[in-house]
């Protein structure tokens, strides 16, 4: 039951409900500056200050933030609330106990939570209990060394899963004759993307599947094309608006009637392109874009007494539209749709090679860190996941450690939930209890502020 909101309460009805609602997983989605974090802080305070039959010890809450500063603020706010409550009820032993527990409360970044798990349970996995967190510079140098060694082995045909021909084909596809720096960048980017997945190797090995296309597949059938079309559509809309603005000035009043035929023709071209993008096929738009023809702007005669400001605005808008359409054509419509599909098919073995190199690099980098007793932040999450799960015939399931956390934490609260990646989400699901309909997970976030990459 949600208590009645006092008339003097500073909270809106929606915020009040978010503070006290319970019985299921709850996601509070709201824009920046709407007080989401304040709601979360008030909720955890009220969990501790609740009546005796509902109150929770502060160390029975898991509160996850994304910065140490946010975690410190939450601790301070909780301590201030407890001190005020104790001032009103000096003999309340429960409140005094909570104040003594505040330093032990699990209010921290997810990395800090994972670090605590790894410190306590390092003996359960292949991890030196005396590990230390590597500095950014240390990690960067080690990564460069390991990547150079992996590529050297690949070129020398010493990687068991790769042939020299496969490596050279990959290199020829992405680099110049002078340097293989682009390959290094691709491997590192792919490695980083894989590390936010619960099973990086499984995710990596699925990537080539996207390049396996049936014989009757067209560009419109590709899974990413709809999002691509939206991006192109937005660009075409911007170009169309610029040409409409040009038309607004291509009139006798400004002495620019010479611009009118060109403006009308180009506005019509972009308008048709938009229609084909919205209602036609990729082939339709490809055929139309081949007709793009930006003629030289007509000369405005002195006798027309053209308004120089209007002339500049008209030309600027036309140039803007021209650049936008030219970029679309040169980026997406140089090759025919059939050629694009063929190129994707041809990329499958090349992507397979890139994946094999990335896996080899990942393994070598992991081993290099183990030998030195080092971990990075990504390692902390993956080692924590390893501790929180155990393998069964039908996949991974919660380990005894995870089940203990589920009993210990009466509620799991997550700030900036929009920034949680798939690996972190998996960890949270392992330490929370119940399902969506009866769970104890409370999240606040704003999808428009998300920094998570797929």
C-alpha positions as CSV (number, residue, x, y, z in Angstrom):
1,X,0.0,0.0,0.0
2,X,1.2,3.5,-0.9
3,X,0.8,5.9,2.0
4,X,-1.2,9.1,1.5
5,X,0.9,12.0,0.3
6,X,1.0,14.9,2.8
7,X,-0.2,18.2,1.5
8,X,3.2,19.8,2.2
9,X,5.2,17.1,0.4
10,X,7.6,18.4,-2.2
11,X,7.1,15.3,-4.5
12,X,4.7,15.0,-7.4
13,X,2.1,12.3,-7.4
14,X,4.2,10.2,-9.8
15,X,7.4,10.7,-7.7
16,X,5.5,9.8,-4.5
17,X,4.3,6.6,-6.1
18,X,7.8,5.7,-7.3
19,X,9.2,6.2,-3.8
20,X,6.7,3.8,-2.2
21,X,5.5,1.3,-4.9
22,X,6.7,-2.3,-4.3
23,X,5.9,-5.9,-5.1
24,X,7.5,-6.0,-8.6
25,X,10.4,-4.8,-10.6
26,X,10.0,-1.0,-11.2
27,X,11.5,1.2,-13.8
28,X,11.2,5.0,-13.5
29,X,11.9,6.5,-16.9
30,X,12.0,10.3,-17.0
31,X,13.9,13.1,-18.6
32,X,17.1,14.7,-17.3
33,X,16.5,17.1,-14.4
34,X,13.2,15.5,-13.4
35,X,14.5,14.3,-10.0
36,X,14.9,10.6,-10.8
37,X,18.0,10.2,-8.6
38,X,16.4,12.2,-5.8
39,X,13.5,9.7,-5.9
40,X,15.9,6.8,-5.7
41,X,17.7,8.3,-2.7
42,X,14.4,9.1,-0.9
43,X,13.2,5.5,-1.6
44,X,16.3,3.9,0.0
45,X,16.0,6.3,3.0
46,X,12.3,5.4,3.4
47,X,13.1,1.7,3.2
48,X,15.3,2.1,6.4
49,X,12.9,4.5,8.1
50,X,9.8,2.5,7.5
51,X,7.6,1.1,10.3
52,X,9.1,-1.8,12.2
53,X,7.2,-4.5,10.2
54,X,8.5,-3.2,6.9
55,X,11.9,-1.6,7.6
56,X,15.1,-2.9,6.1
57,X,18.6,-2.8,7.4
58,X,20.8,-0.5,5.4
59,X,23.2,-3.4,4.6
60,X,20.3,-5.3,3.1
61,X,20.1,-2.9,0.2
62,X,22.3,-3.0,-2.9
63,X,22.5,0.5,-4.5
64,X,24.3,0.7,-7.8
65,X,25.5,4.0,-9.2
66,X,27.9,4.9,-12.1
67,X,30.2,7.3,-10.2
68,X,31.9,7.3,-6.9
69,X,30.6,10.8,-6.3
70,X,27.0,9.7,-6.7
71,X,27.7,6.8,-4.2
72,X,29.2,9.2,-1.7
73,X,26.2,11.6,-2.0
74,X,23.8,8.7,-1.4
75,X,25.7,7.6,1.7
76,X,25.8,11.2,3.0
77,X,22.1,11.7,2.4
78,X,21.3,8.4,4.2
79,X,23.5,9.4,7.1
80,X,21.8,12.8,7.4
81,X,18.4,11.2,7.3
82,X,19.3,8.8,10.1
83,X,20.9,11.5,12.2
84,X,17.7,13.6,12.0
85,X,15.6,10.5,12.9
86,X,17.8,9.8,15.9
87,X,17.5,13.4,17.1
88,X,13.8,12.9,17.2
89,X,14.1,9.5,18.9
90,X,17.4,9.3,20.7
91,X,16.8,5.9,22.3
92,X,16.0,4.1,19.1
93,X,18.6,1.3,18.9
94,X,17.6,0.3,15.4
95,X,18.3,3.7,14.0
96,X,21.6,3.9,15.8
97,X,22.6,0.5,14.4
98,X,21.8,1.7,10.9
99,X,24.0,4.7,11.3
100,X,26.9,2.4,12.4
101,X,26.2,0.1,9.3
102,X,26.2,2.9,6.8
103,X,29.9,2.5,6.2
104,X,29.4,-1.2,5.3
105,X,26.4,-0.6,3.2
106,X,26.7,-1.8,-0.4
107,X,26.2,1.7,-2.0
108,X,28.8,1.9,-4.7
109,X,29.5,1.7,-8.4
110,X,28.9,-1.7,-10.1
111,X,32.7,-2.0,-10.5
112,X,33.2,-1.6,-6.8
113,X,30.5,-4.2,-6.1
114,X,32.2,-6.6,-8.6
115,X,35.6,-5.9,-7.0
116,X,34.2,-6.9,-3.6
117,X,32.8,-10.2,-5.0
118,X,36.2,-10.9,-6.7
119,X,38.2,-10.2,-3.5
120,X,36.0,-12.4,-1.4
121,X,35.6,-15.3,-3.8
122,X,38.8,-15.3,-5.9
123,X,39.5,-18.8,-4.7
124,X,36.5,-20.1,-6.7
125,X,37.9,-19.2,-10.1
126,X,41.3,-18.9,-11.9
127,X,42.2,-15.6,-10.2
128,X,45.2,-14.7,-8.0
129,X,43.7,-13.5,-4.7
130,X,46.4,-10.9,-4.6
131,X,45.4,-9.3,-7.9
132,X,45.5,-5.5,-8.4
133,X,43.7,-3.2,-10.7
134,X,45.9,-2.1,-13.6
135,X,46.2,1.6,-14.4
136,X,45.0,2.9,-17.7
137,X,48.5,3.5,-19.0
138,X,49.6,0.0,-17.9
139,X,46.6,-1.6,-19.7
140,X,47.3,0.5,-22.9
141,X,50.9,-0.6,-23.1
142,X,50.1,-4.2,-22.4
143,X,47.4,-4.2,-25.0
144,X,49.7,-2.8,-27.6
145,X,52.4,-5.4,-26.9
146,X,49.9,-8.3,-26.9
147,X,48.2,-7.2,-30.1
148,X,51.6,-6.8,-31.9
149,X,52.5,-10.4,-30.8
150,X,49.2,-11.8,-32.0
151,X,49.5,-10.2,-35.4
152,X,53.1,-11.3,-35.7
153,X,52.1,-14.9,-35.0
154,X,49.2,-14.6,-37.5
155,X,51.5,-13.3,-40.2
156,X,54.0,-16.1,-39.4
157,X,51.2,-18.7,-39.6
158,X,51.6,-19.7,-36.0
159,X,48.0,-19.2,-35.0
160,X,46.4,-22.6,-35.2
161,X,43.0,-21.4,-36.3
162,X,44.2,-19.1,-39.1
163,X,46.1,-19.5,-42.4
164,X,48.4,-16.9,-43.8
165,X,46.1,-16.5,-46.8
166,X,43.2,-15.7,-44.6
167,X,45.2,-13.1,-42.7
168,X,46.5,-11.4,-45.9
169,X,43.0,-11.3,-47.3
170,X,41.7,-9.5,-44.2
171,X,44.6,-7.1,-44.3
172,X,44.1,-6.4,-48.0
173,X,40.5,-5.6,-47.4
174,X,40.9,-3.0,-44.6
175,X,44.4,-1.5,-44.8
176,X,46.8,0.2,-47.1
177,X,50.2,-1.1,-48.1
178,X,52.0,1.1,-45.6
179,X,50.4,0.0,-42.3
180,X,48.1,-2.5,-40.7
181,X,47.0,0.0,-38.1
182,X,43.4,-0.2,-39.3
183,X,43.4,-3.9,-38.5
184,X,44.7,-3.2,-35.0
185,X,41.9,-0.7,-34.5
186,X,39.2,-3.1,-35.7
187,X,40.4,-5.8,-33.4
188,X,40.5,-3.5,-30.4
189,X,37.0,-2.1,-31.2
190,X,35.6,-5.6,-31.7
191,X,37.2,-6.7,-28.5
192,X,35.7,-3.7,-26.6
193,X,32.2,-4.4,-28.0
194,X,32.5,-8.1,-27.0
195,X,33.4,-7.3,-23.4
196,X,30.0,-5.8,-22.6
197,X,28.4,-9.2,-23.5
198,X,27.9,-11.9,-20.8
199,X,29.7,-14.4,-23.2
200,X,32.1,-12.4,-25.4
201,X,33.3,-15.4,-27.4
202,X,29.8,-16.6,-28.2
203,X,28.8,-13.1,-29.3
204,X,31.9,-12.8,-31.5
205,X,31.3,-16.1,-33.2
206,X,27.7,-15.1,-34.2
207,X,28.9,-12.0,-36.1
208,X,29.7,-13.8,-39.4
209,X,26.1,-15.2,-39.5
210,X,24.9,-11.7,-40.5
211,X,26.9,-12.0,-43.7
212,X,25.3,-15.4,-44.7
213,X,22.6,-14.3,-47.1
214,X,20.1,-16.4,-49.1
215,X,20.2,-16.2,-52.9
216,X,16.9,-14.2,-53.0
217,X,17.8,-11.6,-50.4
218,X,17.6,-8.0,-51.4
219,X,19.0,-4.9,-49.6
220,X,15.5,-4.2,-48.2
221,X,15.7,-7.6,-46.4
222,X,18.8,-6.7,-44.5
223,X,18.1,-6.3,-40.7
224,X,19.9,-2.9,-40.4
225,X,18.4,-1.3,-43.5
226,X,15.2,0.1,-41.8
227,X,17.3,2.1,-39.4
228,X,19.6,3.2,-42.3
229,X,16.6,4.4,-44.2
230,X,15.4,6.5,-41.3
231,X,18.8,8.2,-41.2
232,X,18.7,8.9,-45.0
233,X,15.2,10.1,-44.7
234,X,16.1,12.7,-42.0
235,X,18.9,13.9,-44.3
236,X,16.6,14.2,-47.3
237,X,14.1,16.1,-45.2
238,X,16.8,18.6,-44.2
239,X,17.8,19.0,-47.9
240,X,14.2,19.4,-48.9
241,X,13.7,22.2,-46.4
242,X,16.8,24.0,-47.6
243,X,15.5,23.9,-51.2
244,X,12.1,25.1,-50.1
245,X,13.9,28.0,-48.4
246,X,15.7,28.7,-51.6
247,X,12.4,28.8,-53.5
248,X,11.1,31.3,-51.0
249,X,13.8,33.8,-52.1
250,X,13.7,32.9,-55.9
251,X,11.0,35.4,-56.7
252,X,10.7,38.8,-58.5
253,X,10.5,40.7,-55.2
254,X,14.2,39.8,-54.6
255,X,15.2,40.0,-58.2
256,X,16.0,36.2,-58.2
257,X,13.5,34.8,-60.7
258,X,16.4,33.3,-62.6
259,X,16.9,30.8,-59.7
260,X,13.2,29.7,-59.8
261,X,13.5,26.9,-62.5
262,X,16.5,25.4,-60.8
263,X,15.0,25.6,-57.4
264,X,11.7,24.0,-58.6
265,X,13.5,21.2,-60.4
266,X,15.8,20.3,-57.5
267,X,13.1,20.6,-54.9
268,X,11.0,18.1,-57.0
269,X,14.0,15.8,-57.3
270,X,14.5,15.6,-53.5
271,X,10.7,15.4,-52.9
272,X,10.5,12.3,-55.2
273,X,13.6,10.9,-53.4
274,X,11.7,11.2,-50.1
275,X,8.6,9.5,-51.5
276,X,10.7,6.6,-52.8
277,X,12.5,6.3,-49.5
278,X,9.2,6.2,-47.6
279,X,7.2,4.0,-49.9
280,X,9.6,2.4,-52.5
281,X,12.4,-0.1,-52.4
282,X,16.1,0.5,-52.1
283,X,16.3,-0.2,-55.9
284,X,13.8,2.5,-56.6
285,X,15.9,5.1,-54.6
286,X,19.1,3.8,-56.2
287,X,17.7,4.4,-59.7
288,X,16.4,7.8,-58.7
289,X,19.7,8.9,-57.1
290,X,21.6,8.1,-60.4
291,X,19.6,11.0,-62.0
292,X,21.0,13.6,-59.5
293,X,22.3,16.5,-61.6
294,X,23.3,19.7,-59.9
295,X,23.6,22.3,-62.7
296,X,25.4,25.5,-62.5
297,X,23.4,28.2,-60.9
298,X,22.0,30.8,-63.4
299,X,23.6,34.2,-63.5
300,X,21.5,37.0,-62.1
301,X,21.6,40.1,-64.3
302,X,22.4,43.5,-63.0
303,X,19.1,44.7,-64.5
304,X,17.3,42.4,-62.1
305,X,18.5,44.5,-59.1
306,X,18.9,41.4,-57.0
307,X,18.9,41.7,-53.2
308,X,22.4,40.6,-52.2
309,X,21.3,39.3,-48.8
310,X,18.5,37.2,-50.4
311,X,20.9,36.0,-53.1
312,X,23.4,34.8,-50.4
313,X,20.7,33.0,-48.4
314,X,19.3,31.3,-51.6
315,X,22.8,30.1,-52.6
316,X,23.7,29.0,-49.1
317,X,20.5,26.9,-48.9
318,X,21.1,25.4,-52.3
319,X,24.7,24.5,-51.4
320,X,23.5,22.9,-48.2
321,X,21.0,20.8,-50.0
322,X,23.5,19.9,-52.7
323,X,26.1,18.7,-50.1
324,X,23.5,16.6,-48.2
325,X,22.3,14.8,-51.3
326,X,25.8,14.4,-52.6
327,X,26.9,12.8,-49.3
328,X,23.9,10.4,-49.4
329,X,24.6,9.3,-53.0
330,X,28.4,8.9,-52.5
331,X,27.9,7.0,-49.2
332,X,25.0,4.7,-50.1
333,X,24.2,4.7,-53.8
334,X,27.5,4.4,-55.7
335,X,27.1,0.6,-55.9
336,X,24.0,-1.2,-57.3
337,X,21.8,-3.1,-54.8
338,X,22.9,-6.4,-56.3
339,X,26.6,-5.4,-55.9
340,X,26.0,-4.4,-52.2
341,X,24.4,-7.8,-51.4
342,X,27.3,-9.6,-53.2
343,X,29.9,-7.6,-51.2
344,X,28.2,-8.5,-48.0
345,X,28.3,-12.2,-48.9
346,X,31.9,-11.9,-49.9
347,X,32.7,-10.4,-46.5
348,X,31.7,-13.5,-44.5
349,X,35.1,-15.3,-44.6
350,X,36.9,-12.0,-44.0
351,X,34.7,-11.3,-40.9
352,X,35.4,-14.9,-39.7
353,X,39.1,-14.2,-39.9
354,X,38.6,-10.9,-38.0
355,X,36.7,-12.8,-35.3
356,X,39.4,-15.4,-35.0
357,X,42.0,-12.8,-34.6
358,X,39.9,-11.0,-31.9
359,X,39.4,-14.2,-30.0
360,X,43.2,-14.9,-30.2
361,X,43.9,-11.4,-28.9
362,X,41.3,-11.7,-26.1
363,X,42.9,-14.9,-24.9
364,X,46.4,-13.6,-25.1
365,X,45.5,-10.4,-23.3
366,X,43.7,-12.3,-20.6
367,X,46.7,-14.6,-20.1
368,X,49.1,-11.7,-20.0
369,X,47.1,-10.0,-17.2
370,X,46.9,-13.3,-15.3
371,X,50.6,-13.7,-15.4
372,X,51.1,-10.2,-13.9
373,X,48.3,-10.5,-11.4
374,X,46.4,-7.7,-13.1
375,X,42.7,-7.0,-13.8
376,X,40.9,-4.2,-15.5
377,X,37.3,-3.0,-14.9
378,X,35.9,-5.3,-17.6
379,X,37.7,-8.3,-16.0
380,X,36.0,-7.5,-12.6
381,X,32.6,-7.8,-14.2
382,X,33.4,-11.0,-16.0
383,X,35.1,-12.6,-13.0
384,X,32.1,-11.6,-10.9
385,X,29.8,-13.1,-13.4
386,X,31.8,-16.3,-13.3
387,X,31.5,-16.4,-9.5
388,X,27.8,-15.8,-9.6
389,X,27.0,-18.6,-12.1
390,X,27.6,-22.3,-12.5
391,X,27.3,-24.4,-15.6
392,X,24.4,-26.8,-16.1
393,X,23.5,-28.9,-19.0
394,X,20.9,-26.4,-20.1
395,X,23.2,-23.4,-19.7
396,X,24.2,-21.1,-16.8
397,X,22.3,-20.9,-13.6
398,X,22.7,-18.9,-10.4
399,X,25.5,-20.1,-8.1
400,X,25.3,-20.6,-4.4
401,X,27.0,-17.2,-4.0
402,X,24.3,-15.5,-6.2
403,X,21.6,-17.2,-4.2
404,X,23.1,-15.9,-1.0
405,X,23.0,-12.4,-2.4
406,X,19.4,-12.8,-3.4
407,X,18.5,-13.7,0.2
408,X,20.7,-10.9,1.6
409,X,19.5,-8.0,-0.6
410,X,15.9,-7.1,0.1
411,X,16.0,-4.5,-2.7
412,X,18.4,-3.7,-5.5
413,X,18.3,-0.1,-6.7
414,X,20.0,1.1,-9.9
415,X,20.7,4.7,-10.8
416,X,21.3,5.7,-14.5
417,X,19.9,2.4,-15.7
418,X,20.0,3.5,-19.3
419,X,23.8,3.0,-19.1
420,X,23.7,-0.6,-18.0
421,X,25.0,-3.0,-20.6
422,X,24.1,-6.6,-21.2
423,X,26.9,-8.0,-19.0
424,X,25.9,-5.6,-16.1
425,X,22.2,-6.4,-16.6
426,X,23.0,-10.2,-16.3
427,X,24.9,-9.5,-13.0
428,X,22.0,-7.5,-11.6
429,X,19.5,-10.2,-12.5
430,X,21.6,-12.8,-10.7
431,X,21.7,-10.9,-7.4
432,X,18.0,-9.6,-7.4
433,X,15.2,-11.9,-6.4
434,X,12.0,-12.8,-8.2
435,X,10.9,-12.1,-11.7
436,X,9.5,-8.9,-13.3
437,X,6.0,-9.4,-11.7
438,X,7.3,-10.1,-8.2
439,X,10.9,-8.9,-8.2
440,X,12.8,-6.4,-6.0
441,X,14.7,-4.4,-8.7
442,X,14.2,-0.6,-8.7
443,X,15.7,1.3,-11.7
444,X,15.7,5.0,-12.7
445,X,17.0,6.3,-16.0
446,X,16.4,8.2,-19.3
447,X,16.9,6.4,-22.6
448,X,17.8,9.7,-24.3
449,X,20.9,10.0,-22.1
450,X,22.1,6.5,-22.9
451,X,25.8,5.9,-23.6
452,X,25.5,2.2,-24.0
453,X,26.7,0.8,-27.4
454,X,25.3,-2.4,-28.9
